[in-house]
Amino acid sequence: MSAELLASRPAESESTLVLTLSNPGARNALHPDMYAAGIEALDTAERDASIRAIVLTGADRFFCAGGNLNRLLENRAKDPAVQAQSIDLLGEWIAALRASTKPVIAAVEGAAAGAGFSLALACDLIVAADDAKFVMSYARVGLTPDGGGSWFLARALPRQLAAEVLFEGKPIVATRLHELGVVNRLAKAGAARDAAIAWADDLGKISPNALARIKGLIDAAGAQPLADHLVAERDSFVASLHHGDAPEGITAFLEKRSPVYK
């Protein structure tokens, strides 16, 4: 069977889209076909108002082994542009995950390695099995990170720790990353997917407009000075107040009931 990205709407969920990395026999190693499917799935989700949150996970209780080393060796015999195009497509998928207006949760079982780790970091939130491992082993095979791995780690961790993770390429357990604030929630082995879907369903009950704007503010916070960010917050607040979600949310709070956003 070939590497593919499976999209499904779980029967137990009303508003969550589940994207599953699937590459049987290769621990869900990545392939450009997955990148293209991921971009298309996110574009479709963006236009579907019934989808309020997205969960990214791996088949067979394993998140992702990263790039396929055999395919990389084969690409050495080809023009360098071939590999560059593949990495650019991965970058487009990473960018699409960040740009999605829907909350994206990574559900990690087994391990997230290399670009698989980058994919998890690109998500807004991470739920990991308490025995899961994360590793950026590029340097150990003479390579450097892709998929934004170095960018995400440099912002999530102190510089010295990010350097250690990238230099040594040794696995870090989920419990350690949870202590460092990189992993949001831990789950029992085998339960990360269900925990992520339950969380996604909860987020699906919150104002879609507010969540989309908050995602934008978080991303912008690291790229602009406080004065500019205060203006962005003001504009977002005013726009949100005059959006249809605000009267429902405010009225529901005052009436002590759960809001219903459309």
C-alpha positions as CSV (number, residue, x, y, z in Angstrom):
1,M,0.0,0.0,0.0
2,S,1.2,3.5,-0.7
3,A,1.7,6.5,1.6
4,E,-1.5,8.5,2.0
5,L,-3.3,10.9,4.2
6,L,-6.7,9.7,5.2
7,A,-9.5,12.2,6.0
8,S,-12.5,11.2,8.1
9,R,-15.3,12.5,10.2
10,P,-15.6,10.3,13.3
11,A,-19.1,9.1,14.1
12,E,-18.7,10.1,17.7
13,S,-17.8,13.7,16.7
14,E,-20.1,16.4,15.3
15,S,-17.5,19.0,14.3
16,T,-14.0,17.4,14.1
17,L,-12.1,16.4,11.0
18,V,-9.4,13.7,11.6
19,L,-6.4,13.5,9.2
20,T,-4.5,10.3,9.6
21,L,-0.9,9.7,8.3
22,S,-0.8,6.2,6.8
23,N,2.2,4.4,5.3
24,P,1.8,0.8,6.4
25,G,5.1,-1.0,7.1
26,A,7.1,2.3,7.2
27,R,5.8,3.8,10.4
28,N,3.8,6.4,8.5
29,A,7.0,7.8,6.8
30,L,6.2,10.9,4.8
31,H,5.8,11.3,1.0
32,P,5.0,14.3,-1.2
33,D,1.6,12.7,-1.9
34,M,0.7,13.2,1.7
35,Y,1.8,16.9,1.5
36,A,-0.5,17.5,-1.4
37,A,-3.4,15.7,0.2
38,G,-2.8,17.7,3.4
39,I,-3.0,21.0,1.7
40,E,-6.1,20.0,-0.2
41,A,-7.8,18.7,3.0
42,L,-7.1,21.9,4.9
43,D,-8.4,24.0,2.0
44,T,-11.6,21.9,2.0
45,A,-11.9,22.2,5.8
46,E,-11.5,25.9,5.6
47,R,-14.6,26.2,3.4
48,D,-16.7,23.8,5.5
49,A,-18.4,25.6,8.3
50,S,-19.4,22.3,9.9
51,I,-15.7,21.6,10.7
52,R,-14.7,23.4,13.8
53,A,-11.4,21.7,14.6
54,I,-8.9,19.3,13.1
55,V,-6.9,16.4,14.6
56,L,-3.7,15.2,12.9
57,T,-2.7,11.6,13.9
58,G,-1.0,8.5,12.6
59,A,-2.3,5.1,11.8
60,D,-1.5,1.9,13.8
61,R,-0.7,3.8,17.0
62,F,2.4,5.5,15.6
63,F,2.5,9.2,14.6
64,C,5.2,9.5,12.0
65,A,8.8,8.3,11.3
66,G,9.6,11.4,9.3
67,G,11.2,11.2,5.8
68,N,11.8,8.0,4.0
69,L,15.6,7.5,4.0
70,N,15.6,5.1,1.1
71,R,13.7,7.7,-1.0
72,L,16.2,10.4,0.1
73,L,19.1,8.2,-1.1
74,E,17.4,7.7,-4.5
75,N,16.9,11.5,-4.8
76,R,20.7,11.9,-4.5
77,A,20.9,10.5,-8.0
78,K,18.5,13.1,-9.3
79,D,18.7,16.8,-9.9
80,P,18.8,18.7,-6.5
81,A,15.7,20.5,-7.6
82,V,13.7,17.3,-7.1
83,Q,14.4,17.3,-3.4
84,A,14.0,21.0,-3.2
85,Q,10.5,20.8,-4.7
86,S,9.5,18.1,-2.2
87,I,10.6,20.2,0.7
88,D,8.8,23.2,-0.7
89,L,5.6,21.2,-0.8
90,L,6.1,20.1,2.8
91,G,6.6,23.7,3.7
92,E,3.3,24.6,2.0
93,W,1.6,22.0,4.1
94,I,3.2,23.3,7.3
95,A,2.2,26.9,6.3
96,A,-1.4,25.7,5.7
97,L,-1.5,24.1,9.1
98,R,-0.4,27.4,10.7
99,A,-2.8,29.5,8.5
100,S,-5.9,27.4,9.1
101,T,-8.5,29.3,11.0
102,K,-9.6,26.0,12.7
103,P,-7.7,24.8,15.8
104,V,-5.4,21.9,14.9
105,I,-4.4,19.3,17.4
106,A,-1.7,16.7,17.0
107,A,-2.4,13.3,18.6
108,V,0.9,11.5,19.0
109,E,1.3,7.8,19.7
110,G,4.6,5.9,19.4
111,A,6.9,8.6,18.1
112,A,7.2,11.8,16.1
113,A,10.5,11.8,14.3
114,G,12.2,14.3,12.0
115,A,9.6,16.1,9.8
116,G,7.0,14.1,11.8
117,F,8.1,16.1,14.8
118,S,7.9,19.3,12.7
119,L,4.3,18.4,11.8
120,A,3.3,18.0,15.4
121,L,5.0,21.3,16.3
122,A,3.1,23.1,13.4
123,C,-0.2,22.2,15.1
124,D,-1.7,24.5,17.6
125,L,-1.9,21.9,20.4
126,I,-0.3,18.6,21.1
127,V,-1.8,15.6,22.9
128,A,0.7,12.8,23.4
129,A,0.7,9.3,24.8
130,D,2.7,9.3,28.0
131,D,5.1,6.8,26.5
132,A,5.5,8.7,23.2
133,K,8.9,10.0,22.0
134,F,9.9,13.0,19.9
135,V,13.2,13.2,18.0
136,M,15.0,15.5,15.5
137,S,17.6,13.0,14.3
138,Y,18.7,14.9,11.2
139,A,22.3,15.5,12.3
140,R,22.8,11.8,13.0
141,V,22.4,11.1,9.3
142,G,24.2,14.1,8.1
143,L,21.2,16.3,7.4
144,T,19.5,19.4,8.7
145,P,15.9,20.0,9.7
146,D,13.0,20.8,7.3
147,G,9.3,21.4,7.8
148,G,10.1,24.3,10.2
149,G,11.5,22.0,12.9
150,S,14.4,24.4,13.8
151,W,12.1,27.4,13.7
152,F,9.5,25.9,16.0
153,L,12.0,24.5,18.5
154,A,13.9,27.8,18.7
155,R,10.7,29.5,19.7
156,A,9.3,26.8,22.0
157,L,12.5,26.1,24.0
158,P,15.4,28.1,25.4
159,R,18.2,28.4,22.8
160,Q,20.5,26.0,24.6
161,L,17.9,23.3,24.9
162,A,16.8,23.7,21.3
163,A,20.5,23.4,20.2
164,E,20.9,20.2,22.3
165,V,17.8,18.6,20.7
166,L,18.9,19.5,17.2
167,F,22.7,18.8,17.7
168,E,22.3,15.4,19.5
169,G,19.3,14.1,17.7
170,K,18.3,12.0,20.8
171,P,14.7,11.1,21.6
172,I,12.8,13.3,24.2
173,V,10.0,11.6,26.0
174,A,6.5,13.2,26.0
175,T,6.5,13.7,29.7
176,R,9.6,15.9,29.5
177,L,8.1,18.0,26.7
178,H,5.0,18.3,28.8
179,E,7.0,19.7,31.6
180,L,8.6,22.2,29.2
181,G,5.2,23.2,27.9
182,V,5.6,21.9,24.3
183,V,3.1,19.1,24.8
184,N,-0.2,20.3,26.2
185,R,-1.7,17.1,27.5
186,L,-0.7,13.6,28.2
187,A,-2.9,10.5,27.6
188,K,-2.5,6.8,28.4
189,A,-0.9,4.8,25.6
190,G,-3.4,4.2,22.9
191,A,-5.7,7.0,24.0
192,A,-4.1,10.1,22.5
193,R,-6.4,10.1,19.4
194,D,-9.6,9.9,21.5
195,A,-8.3,12.5,23.9
196,A,-7.5,14.8,21.0
197,I,-10.9,14.3,19.4
198,A,-12.7,15.0,22.7
199,W,-10.6,18.2,23.1
200,A,-11.3,19.2,19.5
201,D,-15.1,18.7,20.1
202,D,-14.9,21.0,23.1
203,L,-13.1,23.7,21.0
204,G,-15.8,23.2,18.4
205,K,-18.3,24.7,20.9
206,I,-16.3,28.0,21.1
207,S,-16.8,30.9,18.8
208,P,-15.1,30.0,15.4
209,N,-14.6,33.7,14.7
210,A,-12.9,34.3,18.1
211,L,-10.6,31.2,17.7
212,A,-9.6,32.2,14.2
213,R,-8.7,35.7,15.3
214,I,-6.9,34.5,18.4
215,K,-4.7,32.2,16.2
216,G,-3.8,35.2,14.1
217,L,-2.9,37.3,17.1
218,I,-0.7,34.5,18.6
219,D,1.2,34.1,15.3
220,A,1.6,37.9,14.9
221,A,2.8,38.4,18.5
222,G,6.3,37.2,17.8
223,A,6.7,39.3,14.7
224,Q,5.7,42.8,15.8
225,P,6.4,45.3,18.6
226,L,3.9,45.7,21.4
227,A,2.6,49.0,20.1
228,D,1.6,47.4,16.8
229,H,0.2,44.4,18.5
230,L,-2.0,46.6,20.8
231,V,-3.5,48.1,17.6
232,A,-4.0,44.6,16.1
233,E,-5.8,43.5,19.3
234,R,-8.0,46.6,19.3
235,D,-9.0,46.0,15.7
236,S,-9.7,42.4,16.3
237,F,-11.8,43.1,19.4
238,V,-13.9,45.7,17.6
239,A,-14.4,43.4,14.6
240,S,-15.3,40.5,16.9
241,L,-17.8,42.6,18.9
242,H,-19.6,43.4,15.6
243,H,-19.5,39.8,14.4
244,G,-22.5,37.5,14.7
245,D,-20.8,35.3,17.3
246,A,-20.6,38.1,19.9
247,P,-24.3,38.6,20.7
248,E,-24.8,34.9,21.0
249,G,-21.8,34.4,23.3
250,I,-22.6,37.4,25.5
251,T,-26.3,36.7,25.8
252,A,-25.6,33.0,26.6
253,F,-23.2,34.0,29.3
254,L,-25.7,36.4,30.9
255,E,-28.5,33.8,30.6
256,K,-26.2,31.2,32.1
257,R,-26.6,28.7,29.2
258,S,-24.2,27.2,26.6
259,P,-23.9,29.3,23.5
260,V,-24.7,27.8,20.1
261,Y,-22.6,29.2,17.3
262,K,-23.6,28.8,13.7
